[in-house]
Amino acid sequence: MVFISMFLLIIAEHYIAEKRFAKETEAIRLQEYYFMSSVKKAESFLKMDSLPTARTIDYQYGVVTFQKQALSANIEQITFLLKLKSGEEAIGIGKYDKVKGKMVNWVERN
């Protein structure tokens, strides 16, 4: 009887750990997708030189707010703030090179 109880307890703990891992993985993938989508939108606006100083993009499960700041004549820094409806927050900082027409540096902070 003790063996069966221990076995069921181990299985229950394993199930809970797997469920938590799946939820964390889903949140990470959602963050990556929202960041990538926002970076692509920001790049397209920057190529046309029409990115406002600050902007918010609403997604189904979160919001991305970004602000741009000129670092030099050819480099602009865009700071992305992601807030998921589940409560997770992340910050991404990209540097856009006007000469190359693309992001040349990307850093994420969670």
N, C-alpha and C positions, 0 to 999 in steps of 0.2 A: 504494500500500500504506500509506503514511504517513497519507494522507487517511482511509482506512478505519479505521485504528487510532485516530486522533484523534476521528473520528465516534463510534466505539464507546465510547471513554473518556468523551466528553461525555454520551452517552446513559446510561451507567452512573452517572455522578455525578448526573445529573438524577433517575434512579430512586431512588438512595439518599437524596437530599434530599427527594423527595416522600414516601418511606416514613417518614423521620424526622418530617416535618411532620404526616403522618397520625397517627402515634403520639402526638405532642405534643397534637394537636387532640383525640384520644380521651381523653387524661388530663384535659385542661381541661374537657371536657364531663362527664366522670365526676365531677370535683370540683364543678362547678356543680350537677349533679343531686343528689349526696349532701348538699351544703350546703342546697339548697332543701328536700329531704325532711326533713332534720334540723330546719330552722327551722320548718317546718310542724308537725312533731311537738312541738317545744318550745312553739310558740304555743298548740297545743291543750291541752297540760298547764298552761301559764301561765293560760289562760282559766279553767280549773277550779281554779287555785291549788294544783296538785298536782305541780309540777315539783320533783324532788329537787335538792339542792344540786349534785350531780354525777351524771352518767349516761353510759353508753356504749351506742352503737347499732352493731350489727354489720351490715355490708352484704356482698354477694358479693365485692367487690374492695377492701374497705377497712373502716375503723373510724372512727366519729366520736365523740369524747368531748366533752362540754360541761359547763361549770360556770356556775352563776349567782351573781351578787353584787348586793346591793341598793345602788343609788347614791343613791336618795332614797325617800321614801314611795311615789312613783308610778312610778319608773323602776328597772328591773332590767337589769343588763348580763349577757349570756350570751356566754361565750367558747367557740367551737367549734374543736376541733383535729381535723383530718382527716389520717389516715394511710392512703395507698393501699398495696396489697400490692406494687405496682411500685416503691415507695420514695419517691414524691412525698409531700410534706407541705404543708399549708396551714392557715392560721388565719383564722377569721372571727369578728368581734365584732359582736354585735347588741344594740341597746338596745330593751327592751320597755316600752311605756307601758301601765300598768294601766288608766288612764282610757279610752284609745282602744281597748285590747284587741288591739294589734298591734305588730309591730316598727316602730320609727320611724327607725332608723338602722342601716346595715350597712356594715362595712368588712372587706375581705379583704386578707390579707398572705400572700404566697407565699415 
